[in-house]
Amino acid sequence: MTKTITSILVLSLGLFPLQLMAGKLDSYFAGVKTIEAGFTQTMVTGTTREQVSKGRLYVVSPDKFRLDYLEPYSQIYIADGKQLISYDQDLEQVIIKPQGEVLTNTPAMVLSNPKRLETDYTVESQGKWDGQNWYLLTPKRQDTNFEQIRLAFKDKQLLHMELKDSFGQFSRLTFTNMKYNSSIPAKTFTFTPPDGVDIIQE
């Protein structure tokens, strides 16, 4: 299996799209300061081969998140509000770059800073399917790797995030055991590189 970490979304379900104000989608995130959940990510490449990975997500609004990929490879992504840190255990490599605009128009920031929805995306309601309320997000900016993002909610909780990137790859994140407003320790967003790894500062 080729090691690839990527993000996701556009699933053509044939649902009739209704133009919706972003505030409607914002209501799902109203009062949410932190998110903690497990996830399974399924990615389909151009060859239709599926790659499945599992991990855990931590978010603190407005600009912090952590993705821990646990299976089948160990990789960590941390945005601490100032910089983005990525660690690949197999490559023994840490890359550090300013957070700045790198994450502004990415799916991760949809969760960590939902107040930017109306600014950064055109939001459409795709109605209800299989008991889930679906929303389509199309980036307003051109300098993004993602063509579309879809979010599915059930019982007021985020269940799926799907993405389609500019390379034709499709991914779906399915969240489990999602907790809103749980206490997430500050140390979750700190990282000390292991001894002997290569550190690349950009």
N, C-alpha and C positions, 0 to 999 in steps of 0.2 A: 504494500500500500504506500503510495506516495504521500509524504508528509506535507500537508497543506493546511494552513489556518486561514480561513477566509470568512466572509460574511455574505449575506443571503438575499433576497426576497422579491419574488413576484410569482404568484401561483394563479394561473388562469382558471378560475372556477366558473366563469360565465355568469357572474353575479352582475345585476344591473347597478351601475354606479350612480349614486346620488351625491351631488356636490354638497359639502357640509362645512360649516364653519369650524376652524380648528379648536375653538373653545369647547365644542362638544367632546372631542377626543381628550382635551385637557382635563375634563371632568373626571376621567379615570385616574388621573394622577393627582387630583386635588388633595392636599394635605399629606401627600407621600413625601417623606424626607429621606427614607432609606429603603433599599430593596435587597433582599437576600434570597437566593434560589439556587437549586441545582438545575442543570440543563443537559439536554442531549442535542448535539448538532449533527444534522445530516446534510452533506454537501453532494451535489450532483454536478460532475464536470461535463464538458462537451461530449465525452464518450459515454455518458449516462451511467458511468460507474459511481456507485455511492461510497462515500467515505463518512464513517460515523465516529464522532468523538464525544466525550463526556467531561463535564467539569462543574465548576461552581462560579456563581456571579455574586459580586457585592457592589452596591451603588450607594453613594451618599450625594444627594443633591446639594449644590448645583454642578459640580465639576470633578467628582471623584468616582472612579470605578476600579474594580479588579476582576479579571478573568483568570481562573485557574483551570487550565486544561489538564485533566488527570489521566484520561485514557484516549487513545492508546499511547500517546506521548505526553511528556510533562513539559508544559510551557506556561509561562506566567506573563500577563499584561497588567500593568498598574499605571493608572493616571492619578497623580496625587494633587492635581490642581496647578502644578507648575511644570512637571515634566512627565513624559511617557517612558516607562521602563518595560522592556521586554526581555525575558530570560528563556533561553532554549537549553534545557538540561543536556540533551544529546550532543548539541554543538558546543556546549560549555561556553556560551557566549551571552553577554548582556549588552543590549543597545539602549542608550539613553539619549533622548532628544527633547527639546522644549515642547511642552504640551500645546501652547499657543493655538494656532489655527489648524494644526494637524488633525485634531479630532472634532473640529467645529461642525462639520457636515457629515458625520459618520453615525451609523446606527447606535453605537455605544452612547453617544451624547443625547440621543433621543430619550434614553432612560435616565441619564444623569442630569439632564437639563431640559425637561419637557416644555418649559416656558418658551423655548426657541422654536417650537413647532410651527407656529404661524409665520415666523420670520423666515425660516429656512425651507419649509415644505409647503406644497399644495396638498391639502388633505381632502380626501373623498371617503364618504361612507360607502361600503360595498354591501351593506345590509347584513342580514343574519343567515348563517348557514351552519347546520349541524349544532345548533344551540350556541353558536359563537358569533359575536359581533366583529365584523372585519372592517379595517380601515386601510386605505391605500395612501402612501406618502410618496410624493414625487419631488425630488430636490429642485429647488429654484435655481441653485447655482450650477454652473457647468463643470466646475473643477472638482468633481467628486467621482469616486470609483463606483458609486452605486447608482443604478438607474431607478430602482424602485424599492420601497420597503413596505411590507404589510404587517399589520398588527392584529391579533385576534384576542378578544377578551371574553371571558365567561365568568359570570357571577362577580363582575367588577374587578377581576384579576386578569393580568396578562398571561395568556396561555402559550401563544406562539409569536415568534418574530421571524419573518421570512424576508430574504433579500435576493435581488438579482444584481450582479455586478456588471461592469462594462465589458467584461471578458466572457460573458455568457454563462457564468457559473451561478447556480442556484443553491441556496442553503436555507435550512429551516432550523430554528432553535425552538425546542419545546421545553418549557419551564416546569419544574416540579417543586413541591414543598416551598412555594413562594411565601415570603414573609415581608409585610410592609411595616416600616417604622420600628424594626427591631434595633437593639443597641449593637452597633458594629464598632469594635475597638479601633482606635486611631492607628494602631500598629498594623492593621490590615493593609494600609496603604503605604507602608514602608517596606523597603527591601534591602537586605544586605547581601551583596554578591558572594557566593561561595569562594573559598580560596582557590586560586589557580585558573579561574575563568577569564576569558578575554573580555575586556570592557571597552566598548566603542562609544565615544561621546560625540554626538552630532550637534 
